Amino acid sequence: MNTAVDRIVETFQTLSLAGVNKLDTLYAPEARFKDPFNDVQGLAEIQRIFRHMYANLDKPHFIVTGRIVQGTQCFLTWEFRFAFRRFQQGHAQCIEGGSHLVLNDEGRITLHRDYWDAAEELYEKLPLVGALMRWMKRRSSAETNP
């Protein structure tokens, strides 16, 4: 499985809009993808999510920072780097997260579940919503509330 994980990591780190059409080499036809915003099944739906990413963000790319492989499962830690197209244009953004992947016997992904903190990593960076999220975080913090 290490060879399959190497291929997956390389593909994600070099992924482009054109490469989205080649995700069938990574994913099984009925694979499931889940993240804080999506829960879809099937290669076409997974490709739709990645196309949406390229349509709405500038220069999105992944940097895999770590991996744990055990049998047919692996967990990847990553940084997702991009810039928003609609605001803070050109301002580099980074989301840190992890992906749990389950592979079939052919080394293709059957389950891809991303874990990342949407509140801290995304909402706090948005105009208006960000101020509210930061205020809520301060109010909920154990440091300020005994």
TORTI-548365 format. One record per residue: residue number from 1; x, y, z of N, C-alpha, C in turn. Coordinates in Angstrom, 1 decimal, always signed. Each point is the difference from the previous one (the first is absolute). Last residue first. Layout:
BEGIN
{rec NUM, {X, Y, Z}, {X, Y, Z}, {X, Y, Z}}
...
***
This chain:
BEGIN
{rec 146, {-13.5, +31.3, +33.9}, {+0.4, -1.0, +1.0}, {-0.9, -1.1, +0.2}}
{rec 145, {+1.1, +3.2, -4.3}, {-1.1, -0.4, +0.8}, {+0.4, -1.0, +1.0}}
{rec 144, {+3.0, +1.9, -3.1}, {-0.7, +1.2, +0.5}, {-1.2, -0.4, +0.8}}
{rec 143, {+2.9, -3.4, -1.8}, {+0.9, +1.0, +0.6}, {-0.7, +1.2, +0.6}}
{rec 142, {-2.1, -3.5, -2.5}, {+0.2, -0.4, +1.4}, {+0.9, +1.1, +0.7}}
{rec 141, {-3.1, +1.1, -4.4}, {+1.3, -0.4, +0.4}, {+0.0, -0.3, +1.5}}
{rec 140, {-3.6, +1.9, -2.7}, {-0.1, -1.4, +0.4}, {+1.3, -0.5, +0.5}}
{rec 139, {-0.5, +4.5, -1.6}, {-1.0, -0.2, +1.0}, {-0.1, -1.5, +0.5}}
{rec 138, {+2.8, +1.1, -3.7}, {+0.5, +0.7, +1.3}, {-0.9, -0.3, +1.1}}
{rec 137, {-1.4, -1.5, -4.2}, {+1.1, -0.8, +0.5}, {+0.6, +0.6, +1.3}}
{rec 136, {-3.3, +2.4, -2.3}, {-0.6, -1.2, +0.6}, {+1.1, -0.9, +0.6}}
{rec 135, {+1.3, +3.7, -2.5}, {-0.6, +0.5, +1.3}, {-0.6, -1.2, +0.7}}
{rec 134, {+1.8, -0.8, -4.2}, {+1.1, +0.3, +0.9}, {-0.6, +0.5, +1.4}}
{rec 133, {-3.1, -0.8, -3.5}, {+0.6, -1.2, +0.4}, {+1.2, +0.2, +1.0}}
{rec 132, {-2.1, +3.8, -2.0}, {-0.9, -0.7, +0.9}, {+0.6, -1.3, +0.5}}
{rec 131, {+2.4, +2.4, -3.2}, {+0.0, +0.7, +1.2}, {-1.0, -0.6, +1.1}}
{rec 130, {+0.2, -1.9, -4.4}, {+1.2, -0.2, +0.8}, {+0.0, +0.7, +1.3}}
{rec 129, {-3.5, +0.7, -3.2}, {-0.1, -1.3, +0.7}, {+1.2, -0.3, +0.9}}
{rec 128, {+0.4, +4.0, -2.5}, {-1.2, +0.0, +0.8}, {-0.2, -1.3, +0.8}}
{rec 127, {+3.5, -0.6, -3.9}, {-0.5, +1.3, +0.6}, {-1.3, -0.2, +0.7}}
{rec 126, {+3.4, -4.1, -0.2}, {-0.9, +0.7, -0.8}, {-0.5, +1.3, +0.6}}
{rec 125, {+3.0, -3.3, +2.0}, {+0.7, +0.8, -1.0}, {-1.0, +0.8, -0.9}}
{rec 124, {-1.3, -3.2, +3.4}, {+0.6, +1.1, +0.7}, {+0.8, +0.9, -1.0}}
{rec 123, {-2.1, -4.0, -1.5}, {-1.0, +1.0, +0.4}, {+0.7, +1.2, +0.6}}
{rec 122, {+2.8, -3.8, -1.2}, {-0.7, +0.7, -1.1}, {-0.8, +1.2, +0.5}}
{rec 121, {+2.7, -2.9, +2.9}, {+0.8, +0.1, -1.2}, {-0.7, +0.7, -1.2}}
{rec 120, {-2.0, -0.6, +4.5}, {+1.3, +0.6, +0.1}, {+0.7, +0.2, -1.4}}
{rec 119, {-4.3, -2.2, +0.0}, {-0.1, +1.3, +0.8}, {+1.3, +0.7, +0.0}}
{rec 118, {-0.2, -4.4, -1.9}, {-0.5, +1.1, -0.9}, {-0.1, +1.3, +0.7}}
{rec 117, {+3.2, -4.3, +0.8}, {-0.9, +0.9, +0.8}, {-0.5, +1.2, -0.9}}
{rec 116, {+1.3, -5.2, -1.5}, {+0.6, +1.3, +0.2}, {-1.0, +0.9, +0.7}}
{rec 115, {+0.6, -5.2, -2.5}, {-0.2, +0.6, +1.3}, {+0.8, +1.3, +0.0}}
{rec 114, {-2.0, -3.8, -3.9}, {+0.9, +1.1, +0.4}, {-0.4, +0.5, +1.3}}
{rec 113, {-0.5, -4.8, -2.9}, {-0.7, +0.9, +1.0}, {+1.0, +1.0, +0.4}}
{rec 112, {-0.9, -4.1, -3.8}, {+0.8, +1.1, +0.2}, {-0.7, +1.0, +1.0}}
{rec 111, {-0.3, -5.4, -2.1}, {-0.5, +1.0, +0.9}, {+1.1, +1.0, +0.2}}
{rec 110, {+0.7, -3.2, -3.2}, {-1.4, -0.3, +0.1}, {-0.7, +0.9, +1.0}}
{rec 109, {+4.8, -0.2, -3.3}, {-0.7, +0.5, +1.2}, {-1.5, -0.4, -0.1}}
{rec 108, {+4.1, -2.9, -2.1}, {-0.8, +1.1, -0.4}, {-0.9, +0.4, +1.3}}
{rec 107, {+3.1, -3.9, -0.7}, {+0.7, +1.2, +0.4}, {-0.8, +1.3, -0.3}}
{rec 106, {-1.3, -4.8, -0.5}, {+0.7, +0.6, -1.2}, {+0.8, +1.3, +0.4}}
{rec 105, {-2.8, -2.3, +3.1}, {+1.1, -0.9, -0.3}, {+0.9, +0.5, -1.2}}
{rec 104, {-2.7, +3.8, +2.6}, {-0.4, -1.4, -0.3}, {+1.3, -0.8, -0.4}}
{rec 103, {-0.3, +4.3, +3.5}, {+0.3, -0.4, -1.3}, {-0.5, -1.4, -0.3}}
{rec 102, {-0.8, +4.7, +3.3}, {-0.1, -1.5, +0.0}, {+0.2, -0.4, -1.4}}
{rec 101, {+1.3, +4.7, +3.0}, {-0.3, -0.7, -1.2}, {-0.1, -1.5, +0.2}}
{rec 100, {+0.0, +5.2, +2.6}, {-0.1, -1.5, +0.3}, {-0.4, -0.6, -1.4}}
{rec 99, {+2.3, +5.0, +1.2}, {-0.9, -0.9, -0.8}, {+0.2, -1.4, +0.4}}
{rec 98, {+0.9, +5.5, +2.0}, {+0.4, -1.4, -0.2}, {-1.0, -0.7, -0.8}}
{rec 97, {+1.9, +5.5, +1.0}, {-0.9, -1.1, +0.3}, {+0.5, -1.3, -0.2}}
{rec 96, {+0.6, +5.9, -0.4}, {+0.6, -1.3, +0.4}, {-1.0, -1.0, +0.4}}
{rec 95, {+0.3, +4.7, -3.2}, {-0.8, -0.8, +0.8}, {+0.8, -1.3, +0.3}}
{rec 94, {+1.0, +5.3, -2.0}, {+0.4, -1.4, +0.2}, {-0.9, -0.7, +1.0}}
{rec 93, {+0.8, +4.7, -3.7}, {-0.7, -0.7, +1.1}, {+0.5, -1.4, +0.2}}
{rec 92, {+1.5, +5.1, -2.5}, {+0.1, -1.4, +0.1}, {-0.7, -0.5, +1.3}}
{rec 91, {-1.2, +4.2, -3.3}, {+0.5, -0.2, +1.4}, {+0.1, -1.5, +0.2}}
{rec 90, {-1.8, +2.0, -4.0}, {+1.5, -0.1, +0.0}, {+0.6, -0.2, +1.4}}
{rec 89, {-4.9, +1.8, +0.0}, {+0.7, -0.5, -1.2}, {+1.5, +0.1, +0.1}}
{rec 88, {-4.1, +0.8, +3.1}, {+1.4, -0.2, +0.4}, {+0.8, -0.6, -1.2}}
{rec 87, {-4.7, -0.8, -1.2}, {+0.4, +1.0, +1.0}, {+1.5, -0.4, +0.4}}
{rec 86, {-2.2, -2.4, -3.5}, {-1.0, +1.0, +0.2}, {+0.4, +1.1, +1.0}}
{rec 85, {+2.6, -4.1, -1.2}, {-0.2, +0.8, -1.2}, {-0.9, +1.2, +0.2}}
{rec 84, {+3.6, -2.7, +3.5}, {-1.4, +0.2, -0.4}, {-0.1, +0.8, -1.3}}
{rec 83, {+4.1, -3.3, +1.2}, {-0.4, +1.4, +0.2}, {-1.5, +0.0, -0.4}}
{rec 82, {+3.6, -4.2, +1.8}, {-0.8, +0.6, -1.0}, {-0.2, +1.5, +0.3}}
{rec 81, {+1.9, -5.2, +2.1}, {+0.4, +1.4, -0.3}, {-0.8, +0.5, -1.2}}
{rec 80, {+0.1, -4.2, +3.9}, {-0.6, +0.4, -1.2}, {+0.2, +1.5, -0.2}}
{rec 79, {+2.5, -4.2, +2.8}, {-0.3, +1.4, -0.1}, {-0.7, +0.2, -1.3}}
{rec 78, {+0.4, -4.8, +3.1}, {+0.3, +0.9, -1.1}, {-0.2, +1.4, +0.3}}
{rec 77, {+0.3, -5.7, +1.6}, {-0.2, +1.3, +0.4}, {+0.5, +0.9, -1.1}}
{rec 76, {-2.0, -5.2, +0.0}, {+0.9, +1.0, -0.5}, {-0.3, +1.3, +0.7}}
{rec 75, {-0.9, -5.6, +0.6}, {-0.4, +1.3, +0.4}, {+1.1, +1.0, -0.4}}
{rec 74, {-2.0, -5.3, -1.5}, {+1.1, +0.9, +0.3}, {-0.6, +1.3, +0.5}}
{rec 73, {-1.1, -5.7, -1.1}, {-0.4, +1.3, +0.4}, {+1.2, +0.9, +0.1}}
{rec 72, {-0.1, -4.8, -0.9}, {-0.7, +0.6, -1.1}, {-0.5, +1.4, +0.3}}
{rec 71, {+3.9, -1.9, +2.9}, {-0.8, -0.9, -0.8}, {-0.6, +0.8, -1.2}}
{rec 70, {+2.1, +3.3, +2.7}, {-0.2, -1.3, +0.7}, {-1.0, -0.8, -0.8}}
{rec 69, {+3.1, +4.9, +0.1}, {-0.6, -1.0, -0.8}, {-0.1, -1.3, +0.8}}
{rec 68, {+0.7, +5.7, +0.3}, {+0.1, -1.2, +0.8}, {-0.8, -1.0, -0.9}}
{rec 67, {+2.4, +5.2, -0.7}, {-0.8, -1.1, -0.4}, {+0.2, -1.2, +1.0}}
{rec 66, {+1.0, +5.9, -1.3}, {+0.2, -1.3, +0.8}, {-0.9, -1.1, -0.5}}
{rec 65, {+0.2, +4.4, -2.0}, {+1.1, +0.2, +1.0}, {+0.3, -1.2, +0.8}}
{rec 64, {-2.1, +1.9, -5.0}, {-0.2, -1.1, +0.9}, {+1.2, +0.1, +1.0}}
{rec 63, {-2.5, +3.7, -3.1}, {+1.3, -0.4, +0.4}, {-0.2, -1.1, +1.0}}
{rec 62, {-3.2, +2.5, -4.1}, {+0.2, -0.8, +1.2}, {+1.5, -0.3, +0.2}}
{rec 61, {-3.1, +4.1, -2.8}, {+0.9, -1.2, -0.1}, {+0.2, -0.6, +1.4}}
{rec 60, {-2.6, +4.3, -3.3}, {-0.1, -1.0, +1.1}, {+0.9, -1.2, -0.2}}
{rec 59, {-0.8, +4.7, -2.4}, {+1.2, -0.8, +0.3}, {-0.1, -1.0, +1.2}}
{rec 58, {-4.1, +3.1, -0.3}, {+1.3, +0.3, -0.8}, {+1.1, -0.9, +0.5}}
{rec 57, {-5.6, -0.8, +0.2}, {+1.2, +0.4, +0.7}, {+1.1, +0.2, -1.0}}
{rec 56, {-4.5, -1.5, -1.2}, {-0.2, +1.1, +1.0}, {+1.2, +0.4, +0.7}}
{rec 55, {-0.2, -3.4, -3.5}, {-0.8, +1.1, -0.5}, {-0.1, +1.1, +1.0}}
{rec 54, {+2.2, -4.1, +1.1}, {+0.8, +0.8, -1.0}, {-0.8, +1.2, -0.5}}
{rec 53, {-2.3, -2.9, +3.0}, {+1.2, +0.6, +0.6}, {+0.8, +0.8, -0.9}}
{rec 52, {-3.5, -2.6, -1.8}, {-0.5, +1.2, +0.7}, {+1.1, +0.7, +0.8}}
{rec 51, {+1.0, -4.0, -2.1}, {-0.1, +1.0, -1.0}, {-0.6, +1.3, +0.7}}
{rec 50, {+0.4, -3.8, +2.7}, {+1.3, +0.6, -0.3}, {-0.1, +1.0, -1.1}}
{rec 49, {-3.9, -2.2, +1.2}, {+0.5, +0.8, +1.2}, {+1.3, +0.6, -0.4}}
{rec 48, {-1.9, -2.9, -3.1}, {-0.7, +1.2, +0.0}, {+0.5, +0.9, +1.2}}
{rec 47, {+1.6, -4.4, -0.4}, {+0.6, +0.9, -1.0}, {-0.7, +1.4, +0.0}}
{rec 46, {-1.8, -3.3, +2.7}, {+1.3, +0.4, +0.5}, {+0.7, +0.9, -0.9}}
{rec 45, {-4.0, -1.9, -1.5}, {-0.3, +1.0, +1.1}, {+1.3, +0.5, +0.6}}
{rec 44, {+0.3, -3.5, -3.2}, {-0.5, +1.2, -0.6}, {-0.2, +1.1, +1.0}}
{rec 43, {+1.1, -4.4, +1.5}, {+1.1, +0.7, -0.6}, {-0.4, +1.4, -0.6}}
{rec 42, {-2.7, -2.3, +4.1}, {+0.2, -0.2, -1.4}, {+1.1, +0.9, -0.5}}
{rec 41, {-2.8, +1.3, +4.3}, {+0.4, -1.3, -0.4}, {+0.1, -0.1, -1.5}}
{rec 40, {+0.0, +3.9, +4.4}, {-0.4, -0.4, -1.3}, {+0.5, -1.4, -0.2}}
{rec 39, {-0.3, +4.4, +3.4}, {-0.1, -1.4, +0.3}, {-0.6, -0.6, -1.3}}
{rec 38, {+2.2, +5.1, +2.0}, {-0.5, -0.9, -1.0}, {-0.1, -1.4, +0.5}}
{rec 37, {+1.7, +3.9, +2.5}, {-1.0, +0.5, -0.9}, {-0.7, -0.9, -0.9}}
{rec 36, {+3.7, -1.0, +3.2}, {-0.9, +0.8, +0.8}, {-1.2, +0.5, -0.9}}
{rec 35, {+2.0, -4.4, -1.9}, {+0.7, +1.1, +0.6}, {-1.0, +0.9, +0.8}}
{rec 34, {+0.4, -5.0, -3.1}, {-0.7, +0.8, +1.0}, {+1.0, +1.0, +0.6}}
{rec 33, {-0.9, -4.1, -4.2}, {+0.8, +1.2, +0.4}, {-0.8, +0.8, +1.0}}
{rec 32, {+0.1, -5.3, -2.5}, {-0.7, +1.0, +0.8}, {+1.0, +1.1, +0.4}}
{rec 31, {-0.3, -3.9, -4.4}, {+0.7, +0.6, +1.2}, {-0.9, +1.0, +0.7}}
{rec 30, {-0.5, -3.1, -4.1}, {-1.1, +0.4, +1.0}, {+0.6, +0.5, +1.3}}
{rec 29, {+2.9, -1.2, -3.8}, {-1.2, +0.6, -0.6}, {-1.0, +0.5, +1.1}}
{rec 28, {+5.1, -0.2, +1.5}, {-0.9, -1.0, -0.5}, {-1.3, +0.7, -0.5}}
{rec 27, {+4.7, +2.7, +0.1}, {-1.2, -0.3, +0.7}, {-0.7, -1.2, -0.7}}
{rec 26, {+4.2, +1.8, -1.7}, {+0.1, +0.0, +1.5}, {-1.2, -0.6, +0.7}}
{rec 25, {+0.3, +0.6, -4.7}, {+1.1, -0.8, +0.3}, {+0.2, -0.1, +1.5}}
{rec 24, {-3.3, +2.8, -1.9}, {-0.4, -1.4, +0.0}, {+1.2, -1.0, +0.2}}
{rec 23, {+0.4, +4.8, -0.5}, {-0.2, -0.5, +1.4}, {-0.5, -1.4, +0.0}}
{rec 22, {+1.0, +3.2, -3.7}, {+0.7, -1.2, +0.2}, {-0.1, -0.6, +1.4}}
{rec 21, {-1.9, +4.2, -1.5}, {-0.6, -1.0, -0.9}, {+0.7, -1.4, +0.2}}
{rec 20, {+1.6, +3.9, +2.2}, {-1.3, -0.5, +0.7}, {-0.6, -1.1, -0.9}}
{rec 19, {+3.9, +2.6, -1.3}, {+0.2, -1.3, +0.7}, {-1.2, -0.6, +0.6}}
{rec 18, {+0.2, +4.4, -2.1}, {+0.0, -1.1, -1.0}, {+0.1, -1.4, +0.7}}
{rec 17, {+0.3, +3.8, +2.8}, {-1.4, -0.2, -0.5}, {+0.0, -1.1, -1.1}}
{rec 16, {+3.8, -0.8, +3.4}, {-0.4, +1.3, -0.8}, {-1.4, -0.3, -0.4}}
{rec 15, {+4.0, -2.3, +3.6}, {-1.3, +0.0, -0.6}, {-0.3, +1.4, -0.7}}
{rec 14, {+3.9, -2.0, +2.7}, {+0.1, +0.5, -1.4}, {-1.3, +0.2, -0.7}}
{rec 13, {+0.3, -1.9, +4.4}, {+1.0, +1.2, +0.1}, {+0.2, +0.6, -1.4}}
{rec 12, {-2.8, -3.9, +0.4}, {-0.6, +1.2, +0.7}, {+0.9, +1.2, +0.1}}
{rec 11, {+1.7, -4.1, -2.0}, {-1.1, +0.6, -0.7}, {-0.7, +1.2, +0.6}}
{rec 10, {+3.4, -2.4, +2.3}, {+0.6, +0.7, -1.1}, {-1.1, +0.7, -0.8}}
{rec 9, {-1.4, -2.8, +3.5}, {+0.7, +1.2, +0.5}, {+0.5, +0.9, -1.1}}
{rec 8, {-1.7, -4.3, -1.1}, {-1.1, +0.9, +0.5}, {+0.6, +1.4, +0.4}}
{rec 7, {+3.0, -3.5, -1.1}, {-0.7, +0.5, -1.2}, {-1.1, +1.0, +0.4}}
{rec 6, {+2.2, -2.2, +3.5}, {+1.0, +0.9, -0.6}, {-0.7, +0.6, -1.3}}
{rec 5, {-2.4, -3.3, +2.2}, {+0.0, +1.2, +0.8}, {+0.9, +1.0, -0.6}}
{rec 4, {+0.0, -4.3, -1.9}, {-1.3, +0.7, -0.3}, {+0.0, +1.4, +0.7}}
{rec 3, {+3.6, -2.8, +1.0}, {+0.1, +0.5, -1.3}, {-1.2, +0.8, -0.4}}
{rec 2, {+0.0, -2.2, +4.1}, {+0.8, +1.2, +0.1}, {+0.2, +0.6, -1.4}}
{rec 1, {-2.3, -4.2, +0.9}, {-0.8, +1.2, +0.0}, {+0.9, +1.3, +0.0}}
***
